[in-house]
Amino acid sequence: MIKKLEIEGNPFIGAFGITNEKITFLSTGFTEKKKKIVKDTLNTEIFSITIARTNIIGILGAGNSNGLLLPYNVEEYELRKLKDLDIKIEVLKAKFTALGNMILCNDKGAIVSSRLKKEASKIEDALGVEVYVSDPLNFGSMGLCTNNGCLVHPSLSDKIDELEKALKVEVDTGSANRGFYYLGLCALANTKGAVVGEMSTGPEINKIEDIMF
């Protein structure tokens, strides 16, 4: 199932959420009605959070069904809210805070920016998968990945073999929100469904459906 959605008029909903096979973390900007749409589409529990007192949680955080990675500037009260969840929480001490932009992962593997090279072992431990370190710097914002498939920015075409080795799924190129290639900012997806920005076209949605599920 795929649903089109926006948050407060913004079609870049991937910037405001993080999902896996069990839990979807949403920013506090989602209304109850839109939370229900996401819950029904992705078939997960919904958990509302902020990260570093902001709603751009999809840019600042990253994770899979095993773990959630957070930047060093996450607040203590935000961490306390997460402590009872059945998922490992890891705060990375790297000076770079846009972890969601730099990490592309699923439950099979992960590929991360070379800026996070020193944190690779912690990422591996938290996510429970093998981590590949590579360039460019923004794999997370340039790709959308599930346990079944992955779509990435066309500029990563020459890295498809590397991405498939790291993520252990088929990788292709695509877009969302009417030709926007930074798919990680445009959608939330798992193997059960996807919520995409409301500007996304029929052919873009069909491509996501073909690869992700």
Secondary structure, DSSP 8 states (H G I E B T S, - for coil): -EEEE-BTTBS-GGGGEEE-SSEEEE-TTS-HHHHHHHHHHHTSEEEE--BTTBS-HHHH-EE-SSEEEE-TT--HHHHHHHTTSSSEEEE---S---HHHHEEE-SS-EEEEGGGGGGHHHHHHHHTS-EEEESSS-HHHHEEE-SSEEEE-GGGGGGHHHHHHHH-SEEEE--BTTTB--GGGTEEE-SS-EEEETT--HHHHHHHHHHH-
